[in-house]
Amino acid sequence: MTETPETATIKKISQETPSIRSFRLDFPMQAKPGQFAMLWLPGIDEKPFTLTAEGKECAVTVQEKGKFTKALFKLKEGDKIGIRGPYGNGFSTSRVKKACIVAGGCGAAPILLLAEELQKQGIKTAIINGARTEKECLFAERLRKTTHDLYITTDDGSLEEQGFVTAPLQRLLEKEKFDCVFGCGPEAMLKKVFELCEKYKVPCQLNLERYMRCATGICGSCVLGKWLVCKDGPVFNSKQLRETEEFGSKALLKCGKDVPIKEFAEWRQQ
Ligand SMILES: Cc1cc2nc3c(=O)[nH]c(=O)nc-3n(C[C@H](O)[C@H](O)[C@H](O)COP(=O)(O)OP(=O)(O)OC[C@H]3O[C@@H](n4cnc5c(N)ncnc54)[C@H](O)[C@@H]3O)c2cc1C
């Protein structure tokens, strides 16, 4: 665990989709699937990103959105960046013998390490990966290497099934019994996944996002009901989600204003 920012060298930058890049860092970090690090660009900001590789070198996979990620996308291999972590609880695979993973958009990033971990443990896993288009479908081939059971949905039908991840998920829950459904992606999607899991009485663990500053449980920016996403999350289980009315409905902006979850997701720093 690195509590104060340390300097890492960007070793390799990979263009994963037109809007998403992976940054492999020459910096050792041990992490569980779903844990995140805080990346620091001096003079710009410090932001949370889930680790998509861990060990002797670590990596993050980033979607270009606003000020920080645009600045990150201007960096080249060999450039330096600040990093601290890992933070958060991560996904729990204990007592899971049969799993289903649901990922949407850049949500496939936090899911990759989990899929590889479940494969390592020999746990039978079905994966549903949703994207807007074929071009924006993240890690399809890397996920295909971890399971024989990969379902891809695209909003425009440009790759495999046209539609949302909830359609193949409902079909799977109808005919198979899973010990856990793991999910990451837009919160509106995760809310639907949660509702389906409740309907079919299947436990789930969902990776949530709230505005983070300290990542150490002090500042309270990432509050979600009685939880702090940085400390108690970012992965929450069915019981926690059932008792959290903010899940799928509202979140705090950087300024602390409580807004509908759609507005939080679409907010951009000016
Ligand atoms: C635990 C966690 C893990 C994450 N993992 C990834 C990942 O693996 N890949 C990825 O592309 N993105 C990830 N994110 C989201 C990422 O932190 C934001 O996209 C990034 O901070 C945007 O900054 P920006 O300046 O480019 O855009 P801005 O214009 O500042 O914001 C764009 C969007 O990002 C959200 N955001 C901005 N700052 C923060 C912040 N400090 N904390 C949380 N959300 C913020 C805003 O609500 C807004 O919806 C994660 C967020 C959290 C909380």
Ligand as a Chemical Component Dictionary entry (heavy atoms), coordinates in Angstrom:
data_LIG
# 
_chem_comp.id                   LIG 
_chem_comp.type                 NON-POLYMER 
_chem_comp.pdbx_formal_charge   0 
_chem_comp.three_letter_code    LIG 
# 
loop_
_chem_comp_atom.comp_id 
_chem_comp_atom.atom_id 
_chem_comp_atom.alt_atom_id 
_chem_comp_atom.type_symbol 
_chem_comp_atom.charge 
_chem_comp_atom.model_Cartn_x 
_chem_comp_atom.model_Cartn_y 
_chem_comp_atom.model_Cartn_z 
_chem_comp_atom.pdbx_ordinal 
LIG C1  C1  C 0 -13.595 3.801  -7.578  1  
LIG C2  C2  C 0 -13.577 4.380  -8.975  2  
LIG C3  C3  C 0 -12.967 3.661  -10.005 3  
LIG C4  C4  C 0 -12.927 4.209  -11.296 4  
LIG N1  N1  N 0 -12.302 3.476  -12.289 5  
LIG C5  C5  C 0 -12.246 3.988  -13.538 6  
LIG C6  C6  C 0 -11.584 3.256  -14.579 7  
LIG O1  O1  O 0 -11.048 2.144  -14.375 8  
LIG N2  N2  N 0 -11.551 3.805  -15.827 9  
LIG C7  C7  C 0 -12.148 5.044  -16.097 10 
LIG O2  O2  O 0 -12.099 5.521  -17.240 11 
LIG N3  N3  N 0 -12.785 5.768  -15.104 12 
LIG C8  C8  C 0 -12.835 5.266  -13.845 13 
LIG N4  N4  N 0 -13.450 5.988  -12.854 14 
LIG C9  C9  C 0 -14.040 7.315  -13.205 15 
LIG C10 C10 C 0 -12.914 8.363  -13.301 16 
LIG O3  O3  O 0 -12.389 8.626  -12.023 17 
LIG C11 C11 C 0 -13.507 9.652  -13.930 18 
LIG O4  O4  O 0 -13.923 9.365  -15.233 19 
LIG C12 C12 C 0 -12.459 10.755 -13.968 20 
LIG O5  O5  O 0 -12.227 11.183 -12.681 21 
LIG C13 C13 C 0 -12.940 11.881 -14.844 22 
LIG O6  O6  O 0 -12.130 13.039 -14.629 23 
LIG P1  P1  P 0 -12.063 14.151 -15.782 24 
LIG O7  O7  O 0 -11.365 15.333 -15.217 25 
LIG O8  O8  O 0 -11.547 13.598 -17.031 26 
LIG O9  O9  O 0 -13.605 14.484 -16.078 27 
LIG P2  P2  P 0 -14.620 15.445 -15.307 28 
LIG O10 O10 O 0 -15.159 16.398 -16.284 29 
LIG O11 O11 O 0 -14.035 15.949 -14.051 30 
LIG O12 O12 O 0 -15.771 14.385 -14.875 31 
LIG C14 C14 C 0 -16.304 13.472 -15.805 32 
LIG C15 C15 C 0 -17.100 12.414 -15.051 33 
LIG O13 O13 O 0 -16.252 11.705 -14.130 34 
LIG C16 C16 C 0 -16.766 11.770 -12.810 35 
LIG N5  N5  N 0 -15.663 12.168 -11.916 36 
LIG C17 C17 C 0 -14.910 13.277 -12.038 37 
LIG N6  N6  N 0 -14.029 13.354 -11.019 38 
LIG C18 C18 C 0 -14.266 12.267 -10.241 39 
LIG C19 C19 C 0 -13.695 11.807 -9.019  40 
LIG N7  N7  N 0 -12.729 12.466 -8.395  41 
LIG N8  N8  N 0 -14.185 10.667 -8.500  42 
LIG C20 C20 C 0 -15.161 9.980  -9.128  43 
LIG N9  N9  N 0 -15.749 10.363 -10.279 44 
LIG C21 C21 C 0 -15.307 11.498 -10.817 45 
LIG C22 C22 C 0 -17.797 12.923 -12.845 46 
LIG O14 O14 O 0 -18.826 12.696 -11.997 47 
LIG C23 C23 C 0 -18.250 12.932 -14.239 48 
LIG O15 O15 O 0 -19.322 12.022 -14.368 49 
LIG C24 C24 C 0 -13.518 5.485  -11.560 50 
LIG C25 C25 C 0 -14.147 6.193  -10.526 51 
LIG C26 C26 C 0 -14.177 5.649  -9.247  52 
LIG C27 C27 C 0 -14.846 6.423  -8.152  53 
# 
loop_
_chem_comp_bond.comp_id 
_chem_comp_bond.atom_id_1 
_chem_comp_bond.atom_id_2 
_chem_comp_bond.value_order 
_chem_comp_bond.pdbx_ordinal 
LIG C1  C2  SING 1  
LIG C2  C3  SING 2  
LIG C2  C26 DOUB 3  
LIG C3  C4  DOUB 4  
LIG C4  N1  SING 5  
LIG C4  C24 SING 6  
LIG N1  C5  DOUB 7  
LIG C5  C6  SING 8  
LIG C5  C8  SING 9  
LIG C6  O1  DOUB 10 
LIG C6  N2  SING 11 
LIG N2  C7  SING 12 
LIG C7  O2  DOUB 13 
LIG C7  N3  SING 14 
LIG N3  C8  DOUB 15 
LIG C8  N4  SING 16 
LIG N4  C9  SING 17 
LIG N4  C24 SING 18 
LIG C9  C10 SING 19 
LIG C10 O3  SING 20 
LIG C10 C11 SING 21 
LIG C11 O4  SING 22 
LIG C11 C12 SING 23 
LIG C12 O5  SING 24 
LIG C12 C13 SING 25 
LIG C13 O6  SING 26 
LIG O6  P1  SING 27 
LIG P1  O7  DOUB 28 
LIG P1  O8  SING 29 
LIG P1  O9  SING 30 
LIG O9  P2  SING 31 
LIG P2  O10 DOUB 32 
LIG P2  O11 SING 33 
LIG P2  O12 SING 34 
LIG O12 C14 SING 35 
LIG C14 C15 SING 36 
LIG C15 O13 SING 37 
LIG C15 C23 SING 38 
LIG O13 C16 SING 39 
LIG C16 N5  SING 40 
LIG C16 C22 SING 41 
LIG N5  C17 SING 42 
LIG N5  C21 SING 43 
LIG C17 N6  DOUB 44 
LIG N6  C18 SING 45 
LIG C18 C19 SING 46 
LIG C18 C21 DOUB 47 
LIG C19 N7  SING 48 
LIG C19 N8  DOUB 49 
LIG N8  C20 SING 50 
LIG C20 N9  DOUB 51 
LIG N9  C21 SING 52 
LIG C22 O14 SING 53 
LIG C22 C23 SING 54 
LIG C23 O15 SING 55 
LIG C24 C25 DOUB 56 
LIG C25 C26 SING 57 
LIG C26 C27 SING 58 
# 
